[in-house]
């Protein structure tokens, strides 16, 4: 069964202000900020999933060391990076590749 849902969890640490009641006043703004971060994360994850489904593989060119290491782990565990016949954008013969992009 494939996973089709993204559940994000986070921890926001706030130092208690010196003035009583300031945190209670600021809480709606803090909550709005946190919810907007999770909404953006959900949009990005869903766009990545749509791109994977449209291309049949992960065709991103990652530069983040963390994501590059994650790809190595996934490759060792048997998760394929490219579907047969799919080439990377900019690679020789890659002009016919389909890609899905999103604004961000």
N, C-alpha and C positions, 0 to 999 in steps of 0.2 A: 504494500500500500504506500503510495507516494504522499509526501507531506505537502499540503496546499495551504497551510495557515502559518502565519508568522506571529509569534507571541514575544514581545519585547518586555524586558524587566529592567529596572534601573533603581539606583539608589542616589538620592540627592541629600547631601549633608549640608546643613545650614547652621552656622554658629548662632546661638541665641543672642539677640541684640541686647544692649544694655538698657534700652528703654522698654518698659513693659507695654505690651499691646502692639508693638511695631510689627512683630512677626504675623500677628493676626490680621493686621491691616494689609501687609504685603502678600499674604498667602494667595489671594486670587491671581495676582500677577505671576507668582512663582508657579502655581498650578497651570496657568495658561502656557507659560514657557515650556514646562515639562511635557504637556500634552502636544504642543506643536512639534517638539523634537521627535516624539514617538510617531506622530502622524507623518513627518518627513521620512523617517526610517521605514515605515510601512510602505510608503509610496516607492521608495528606492528598491526595497526587496521585491515588491510586486512587479516593478518594471524589469528587474533582473530576471525574474521567473518568466515573464512574457518573452524576453529576449532569448532565454534558454530554449523555450518551447518553439519559437519561430526559427531559430538557427539549428536546433538539434544538439547544441553543445555550448560550452562556455568559451566565447571568442574574445573576451576582454583582454587587453594588454595591461596587466597589473604592474605597478611599480612599487607598491607598498611591501616592505620586507615581511610584514606579518602575513599578508595575503599570499605572497610567494611561498612562504613556509607552509601555509595551510594547503596550497595546491599540491605541494610535495606529499603531505600527509594523505590527502584525498587520493592521489595517484597510487600511493603504496597500498591504500585500502581498496583499490579497484574501482574508483569513480573515474569514468572517462572524461577527458577534457574536450575532445573533438569527435564529432560524428564522422563516419567514413565519407570522404568527398568534400568535407568542409575545410576551407583553408583560412588562415588568419588574414585580416584586412591588411593590405599593403604587401603581402607575400606574393611571390611569383605565382601567377595564375589565380590570384585572389580577387580579380576584378568582378567575378560573377557572384561573389558571396552576398547573401542577403544580410542586412543588419537592421536592428531596431534600436532607435535612440530615443531618449527622453530628455526634456529640459530639466535643469536642476540648479 
